Amino acid sequence: MKTIKHILARYTGFLWALLKPLGVWGVFAISAIDAAFLGLPMDVVVATYVYQDRARFLLYVIMASAGSAVGSIVIYLIGYKGGEELLRKRISPERFEKFHQAFDKHPFWSLMFPAMLPPPTPFKLFVLAAAVSEMQFGHFLLAIFSGRCVRFLVLAILTLEFGPGFVQGAIRLFHTHSYWILIAAVVGVAAWLVARRMRVRARASIAENAEGN
């Protein structure tokens, strides 16, 4: 355990040595790299930036979100130019069909919702699935940016309120109980969508009755 902590400490120190000269662009760069190639500790990076420079927390949220959207273009291009076979190799046929149906019916929400969730959510699979389904490029970028904004804004608020230590504890909790947390999140979003649809129908019904009278 001590060896693992020592390695993580050295890795974190090396990462910050690279990011410090970049200033506010450091969070953009590391977020883009995380989205395009490597799985980096983005939540820890954003939380540290926010904690060290509280006055500009919103700027870090926007930069991290924009970096994630830009970096995801690499995965989008791979998927768009023939990523279906790659996606089929990584997931079961049943899960592939679920991805396909979800992006056919609700492409924006099917990408934005996973973008809101922290690791271990396999977000790159959703990005690849969006590209394979030929999701409109502008909607693709907006969905990722919007989802990441929600994620990093919540992270920033928690960091400002409780400090980075609480954030790291929450990340460990999500890793341990990710299955149940994801189920609860899905149920919550589904309930919100149903309530939203019911409100739209109620308004339409009221409008029709008003016109009839």
HUQUITA-V177346 format. One record per pair of residues at least 4 apart in sequence whose ideal C-beta (glycine too) atoms are under 6 Angstrom apart, sorted by the first residue. I is the first residue (numbers start at 1). J is the second residue. Records with the same first field share a line. If there is no record, write none. Layout:
# HUQUITA-V177346
I=J  J
This chain:
# HUQUITA-V177346
16=20
19=26
22=26  29
25=29
27=49  60  63  64
28=63  67
30=40  45
31=64  67  68
32=67  70  71
33=37  38
34=40  42
35=68  71  72
36=71  74
43=118  155  171
46=64  152  155
47=159  164  167
49=60
50=57  60  156  159
51=159  164
57=156
61=152  153  156
64=152
65=145  148  149  152
67=71
68=144  148
69=141  144  145
72=127  144
75=124  127  128
76=80  131
78=83
79=83  128  131  132
80=131
83=87  128  131  132
84=132
87=128  132
88=96
91=95  96
99=129
102=110
103=107  110  129  133
106=110
107=135
108=112  139  143
109=113
111=126  130  143
112=143  146  147
114=121  123  126
115=144  147  148
116=147  150  151
117=121
118=174
120=178
130=135  140
135=140
139=143
142=146
148=152
149=153
158=162  167
159=164  167
162=166
174=178  181
177=181
178=182
